[in-house]
Amino acid sequence: MKSVIRVFMFLIISANIFCSTIKVNKVRMNNNPPQLVFDLSGSSATYKSTYDEYNRLLFLEIPKATLNTKVKNSEFVGKYIEELNLINYGTALGVFVKLRKNVGYKTYSLKNPSRIVVDFKSNIKKQFTVVIDPGHGGKDPGSIGFGKYKEKDIVLSVGKYVREELGSDYDVIMTRSTDVFIPLSQRSRVGNKAKADL
């Protein structure tokens, strides 16, 4: 009799677990607004999220969920996502989203239909400010080299190049971006006013 009761209890528990399983039916990327969306079966969705700021890694855990569709991770790589991985743990679905630099996010769930949404935005204030000061300019040519190359032109070209290289990671300010003369005192004032880190 005890073995019959045990089998009966096992069947009830198994049925409850099976009935409560959430299926992730579709994973999609919206462009306007930029969103990563998980379409789920059922009327409501719960999830846990953590963020590793150093590695820019967002982790979502969807309890009692299984992936019910094929996902090609490379299709989600773009302006906001550097890498996407989904792992079935059996009792939960784990979602690893590596964000691009200077990308922010907001997660929330919606009903009717049930889904989990990750909103992206790229207007986060950059952590450091760099001031680039191309010397000379305008009436001050600086040194004049072979073929009458002027120092003011070379340093301006190099300054613009450095601005492009650093622009994705830092707030970059130039004391001059055209051929104008700026006094030394005004150059330092630009950096101080911006509270530049470098």
Secondary structure as UniProt FT lines:
FT   HELIX           2..19
FT   STRAND          22..30
FT   TURN            31..34
FT   STRAND          35..40
FT   STRAND          48..52
FT   TURN            53..56
FT   STRAND          57..63
FT   STRAND          65..67
FT   HELIX           73..76
FT   STRAND          81..88
FT   STRAND          92..99
FT   TURN            101..102
FT   STRAND          104..110
FT   TURN            111..114
FT   STRAND          115..121
FT   STRAND          129..132
FT   TURN            138..139
FT   HELIX           146..148
FT   HELIX           151..166
FT   TURN            167..169
FT   STRAND          171..174
FT   HELIX           184..193
FT   TURN            194..195
//
